[in-house]
Amino acid sequence: MLKVGLIGCGFMGTMHANCYKNLKGVTLAAVADVRKDKAEELAKGTDAVVYGDGKELINDAEVDVIDICLPTYLHAEYALAAMEKVKYLFVEKPVALTEEEGEKMLAKSKACGCEVQVGQVIRFWDEYVALKEIVESEKYGKVVNANFRRLSPRPEWGWENWLLDFSRSGGAGQDLHIHDIDYALSLFGEPKNFYSVKNSRGEKNSYVNTLLQYEDFVVSVEGTWDLPASHPFEATFRVVFENAVVENAGGKFTLYTSEGASEIKLEKLELQGGYKGGNVSDLGGYYNELLYFTQRAKNGEKIARATLGDGVSSLKFLMKELNF
């Protein structure tokens, strides 16, 4: 039985805990949060030991892997400590607040021999996995252009409102826009050129739009979280191929060809355990990434998807986008 130690029991920690409770051969052995009541809530129905701080869990808990779901500005501090405890570590995205922190994490992982996966969950989301397969197969020809769009209400559910504190989250650019930038880079590689704009009025970096220029096609990536609570969360894409269009929008995954439109059928997992809060209602991607992570750990295999190197590379590209 793989024993998991989970640090951070807020929105994302709740998502991860629910996934672990649904994974076979995996047990939530320890949970930690400075709000101990949150940790106790997640521990219900398990034999998890509850800690009031992540450092206590790292020092004292009997665990095989550690999962860090803390605010971004704490990632590096806790990850560097956890790498001395376990050989498999999961760190939520973005990997770190600064490039320097990311480089320190890379160096430490090599020195300790710790395999690290970063929570770039879009790489594991069913529709995005299917799109990658379609692109690589060239079954509808080559890509002509693509658009990725992520729109969110203001994320006011964070602990001490940390998400809306630019010094702790990096704003929508670093916390939200990085999802689609990371995915685009994983799908197409780095562009030959790019042009990025961000808002200068209102909250810093709450809106980012970037054009990525490749050899013979263009990709646009738009993201914002500066919308009212009444606006629904949206994560969409449209990819135009030489012989078809694949679109994920309005809850539908659709293929358009000269012969008409048809739904692309995907098998979805219905998870149990209950969860609340945040801006998503389907845990499929979170389940898929943690299934991959725990299987790799159980088998003693290298992390090959959403690696620490991938996370740091995407962070570096994002910093160039945002002119930091």
C-alpha positions in Angstrom: 0.0 0.0 0.0 1.5 3.3 -1.1 1.3 5.8 1.8 0.7 9.5 0.8 1.4 12.5 2.8 -0.7 15.5 1.7 0.4 19.1 2.7 -2.2 21.7 2.2 -5.9 21.0 2.7 -7.6 23.8 0.9 -9.3 23.8 -2.5 -6.7 21.8 -4.4 -5.8 19.6 -1.4 -9.4 18.6 -1.2 -9.4 17.7 -4.9 -6.3 15.5 -4.4 -7.6 13.9 -1.2 -10.8 12.9 -3.0 -8.7 11.3 -5.8 -6.4 9.4 -3.4 -9.5 8.0 -1.6 -10.5 6.5 -5.0 -7.1 5.1 -6.0 -6.5 1.4 -5.4 -3.4 0.4 -3.5 -3.1 4.0 -2.2 -3.8 5.3 1.3 -3.9 8.8 2.6 -1.5 8.3 5.6 -0.9 11.9 6.7 -2.4 15.3 6.1 -1.2 18.7 7.2 -2.5 22.3 7.3 -2.0 25.3 9.5 -5.8 25.3 9.7 -5.9 22.0 11.6 -9.7 21.7 11.2 -9.3 21.5 7.5 -6.8 18.7 7.8 -9.1 16.9 10.2 -12.0 17.2 7.8 -9.9 15.6 4.9 -8.7 12.8 7.2 -12.3 11.6 7.9 -12.9 8.1 6.7 -9.1 7.4 6.6 -6.4 6.5 9.1 -4.4 9.6 8.2 -2.4 11.2 11.0 -3.2 14.9 11.2 -0.4 17.5 11.5 -0.7 21.3 12.0 2.2 22.1 9.8 3.7 20.6 6.7 7.3 20.6 8.1 6.0 18.3 11.0 4.6 15.9 8.4 7.9 15.9 6.4 9.9 15.2 9.6 7.7 12.8 11.4 5.1 11.1 9.1 5.6 7.5 7.8 4.9 8.1 4.1 6.2 6.9 0.8 5.3 10.0 -1.3 4.5 13.6 -0.5 2.0 15.9 -2.3 2.3 19.6 -1.9 -0.9 21.6 -2.4 0.2 24.8 -0.7 0.1 28.4 -2.1 2.7 29.0 -4.9 5.0 31.1 -2.8 5.5 28.1 -0.4 6.2 25.5 -3.1 10.0 25.7 -3.2 10.5 25.8 0.6 8.4 22.7 1.3 9.5 20.9 -1.9 13.2 21.3 -1.0 12.6 19.8 2.4 10.4 17.0 1.1 13.0 15.9 -1.4 15.2 14.8 1.6 12.3 12.7 2.9 10.9 10.8 -0.1 11.9 9.6 -3.6 8.6 10.7 -5.2 7.2 14.2 -4.8 4.1 15.9 -6.4 4.1 19.7 -6.5 1.1 21.7 -7.6 1.4 24.2 -10.4 2.9 26.6 -11.1 6.1 24.8 -9.9 7.4 27.9 -8.1 7.0 31.6 -7.8 10.4 32.4 -9.4 12.8 31.0 -11.9 15.5 30.9 -9.2 13.3 28.8 -7.0 12.7 26.4 -9.9 16.4 26.0 -10.6 17.0 25.2 -6.9 14.3 22.6 -7.0 15.9 21.0 -10.1 19.3 20.9 -8.5 18.0 19.4 -5.3 16.0 16.7 -7.1 19.1 15.6 -9.0 21.2 15.6 -5.8 18.6 13.6 -3.8 17.5 11.4 -6.7 13.9 12.5 -6.1 11.4 12.1 -8.9 9.1 15.1 -9.1 5.8 15.6 -11.0 4.2 19.0 -11.4 0.4 19.5 -11.3 0.1 20.7 -14.9 -3.2 18.9 -15.0 -4.2 19.9 -18.5 -1.7 17.4 -19.9 -3.9 14.7 -18.3 -7.4 16.1 -19.0 -9.3 13.7 -21.3 -10.1 16.1 -24.1 -6.6 17.5 -24.1 -5.1 14.0 -24.1 -7.3 13.2 -27.1 -6.3 16.4 -28.9 -2.6 15.5 -28.5 -3.2 12.1 -30.1 -5.1 13.7 -33.0 -2.4 16.3 -33.6 0.4 13.7 -33.5 -1.4 11.2 -35.7 -2.0 13.9 -38.4 -5.2 12.0 -39.2 -6.9 15.3 -40.3 -3.7 16.8 -41.7 -1.4 19.4 -40.1 -2.4 22.2 -37.8 -3.4 25.5 -39.5 -4.2 27.5 -36.3 -5.3 26.9 -32.8 -6.9 28.8 -29.9 -6.9 28.0 -26.2 -9.0 30.0 -23.8 -9.4 29.9 -20.0 -11.9 32.3 -18.3 -12.6 32.4 -14.6 -14.5 34.4 -11.9 -12.2 36.0 -9.4 -10.6 33.3 -7.2 -11.7 34.5 -3.8 -11.7 31.1 -2.2 -8.0 31.0 -1.5 -6.6 30.9 2.1 -6.1 34.5 3.3 -7.0 35.5 -0.3 -3.5 34.6 -1.4 -4.5 34.1 -5.0 -5.4 37.7 -5.4 -2.1 38.8 -3.8 0.3 39.1 -6.8 3.4 38.8 -4.5 2.2 35.3 -3.5 0.6 33.9 -6.6 2.0 35.8 -9.6 -1.5 36.7 -10.6 -3.7 35.1 -13.3 -0.8 35.0 -15.7 1.2 32.7 -13.5 -1.6 30.7 -11.8 -4.2 30.4 -14.6 -2.7 31.3 -18.0 0.2 28.9 -17.3 -2.2 25.9 -17.8 -2.6 26.5 -21.5 0.9 27.8 -22.1 2.3 24.7 -20.6 0.0 22.5 -22.7 0.7 24.4 -25.9 4.5 24.0 -25.3 4.0 20.3 -24.6 2.0 20.0 -27.9 3.9 22.2 -30.3 7.3 23.0 -28.6 8.6 26.5 -28.2 7.5 28.9 -30.9 9.9 30.7 -33.3 8.4 34.0 -32.0 5.6 35.2 -29.8 3.8 38.4 -28.9 2.1 38.8 -25.5 -0.1 41.5 -24.0 -1.5 41.9 -20.5 -3.8 44.3 -18.8 -2.5 47.6 -17.3 -5.7 48.7 -15.7 -7.1 47.0 -12.6 -5.4 44.0 -11.0 -1.9 43.3 -12.3 -1.8 40.5 -14.9 -5.4 39.5 -14.4 -5.7 39.2 -18.2 -3.1 37.8 -20.6 -3.3 37.1 -24.3 -0.4 35.6 -26.3 0.2 34.8 -29.9 2.7 32.0 -30.6 4.2 32.0 -34.1 5.4 28.6 -35.4 6.9 27.8 -38.8 3.6 27.6 -40.6 0.8 28.1 -38.1 -0.3 30.3 -35.2 -1.6 29.5 -31.7 -3.4 32.1 -29.5 -3.7 31.6 -25.7 -6.0 33.8 -23.7 -6.6 33.7 -19.9 -8.3 35.8 -17.3 -9.7 35.5 -13.8 -11.1 39.0 -13.5 -14.7 38.1 -14.0 -17.7 38.4 -11.7 -18.8 35.4 -9.6 -21.9 35.1 -11.9 -19.7 34.3 -14.9 -19.2 30.5 -15.4 -15.7 29.1 -15.5 -14.7 28.2 -19.1 -11.8 26.2 -20.5 -12.0 25.8 -24.2 -10.0 25.1 -27.3 -10.4 25.1 -31.1 -7.8 23.6 -33.4 -8.1 24.0 -37.2 -6.5 21.2 -39.2 -6.1 21.0 -43.0 -9.1 18.7 -43.2 -11.1 19.2 -40.0 -11.8 21.3 -36.9 -11.7 19.9 -33.4 -13.4 22.0 -30.7 -14.0 21.7 -27.0 -16.5 24.3 -25.9 -19.9 24.5 -24.1 -19.5 21.1 -22.6 -19.1 19.4 -26.0 -16.1 17.9 -27.7 -16.8 18.1 -31.4 -15.3 17.2 -34.7 -16.2 19.3 -37.7 -15.5 18.0 -41.3 -16.9 18.6 -44.8 -19.3 15.8 -44.0 -20.8 17.5 -41.0 -20.4 17.7 -37.2 -20.1 14.7 -34.8 -19.4 14.4 -31.1 -16.1 12.8 -30.1 -16.9 10.3 -27.4 -14.7 9.9 -24.3 -15.1 7.7 -21.4 -15.5 9.7 -18.1 -14.8 8.5 -14.6 -17.4 9.2 -12.0 -15.6 9.6 -8.7 -17.0 9.2 -5.2 -16.2 10.8 -1.9 -17.7 14.3 -2.4 -16.0 17.6 -2.9 -16.9 21.2 -3.0 -15.6 24.7 -3.8 -13.4 25.9 -6.6 -14.3 26.3 -10.3 -14.4 22.8 -11.7 -16.9 20.0 -11.4 -15.0 17.1 -13.1 -12.1 15.5 -11.2 -11.1 13.3 -14.2 -7.8 15.2 -15.0 -6.8 15.3 -11.3 -7.5 11.6 -11.0 -5.6 10.8 -14.1 -2.5 12.7 -13.1 -2.4 11.3 -9.5 -3.1 7.8 -10.9 0.0 8.2 -13.1 2.0 9.6 -10.2 1.2 6.9 -7.8 1.7 4.1 -10.3 5.1 5.4 -11.1 6.0 5.6 -7.5 4.7 2.0 -6.8 6.7 0.7 -9.7 9.8 2.7 -9.0 9.7 4.3 -12.4 10.8 7.7 -13.6 8.3 10.5 -13.9 8.1 11.1 -17.7 5.0 13.4 -18.0 4.6 16.8 -16.4 8.1 16.6 -15.0 9.9 19.1 -12.8 11.9 20.1 -15.9 8.7 20.7 -17.8 7.3 22.8 -15.1 10.5 25.0 -14.8 10.7 25.4 -18.6 7.0 26.5 -18.8 7.6 28.9 -15.9 10.6 30.4 -17.7 8.7 30.9 -20.9 5.8 32.5 -18.9 8.3 34.9 -17.3 9.4 36.0 -20.8 5.8 36.4 -21.8 5.1 38.7 -18.8 8.4 40.6 -19.2 9.7 39.6 -15.7 
